[in-house]
């Protein structure tokens, strides 16, 4: 997290996969999120931009170490509005992160 915060402070774009992994669930539901992306955004005041993707699992199946080539497949990326976190800045860091993660989870679930 510290390296990501320093990178954001230098003006870099940092991409965080808040799930911390890829799912191998057959229904490909949204996994529980980790707090890193929210903590970075809270500490740096950088916007937290949610991005939902769908369809990559048809090209690169989870944990198979291969890419499926052949016919075209559709991959969808949705970029949402920044997740508002300003109202959490005065809260203790653990509380702010937990509430922010829930807000991010709700946002991504609605996008997917």
Helices and strands as residue ranges (DSSP letters): H 2-9, H 36-44, E 49-54, G 56-58, E 76-82, G 86-88, H 93-111
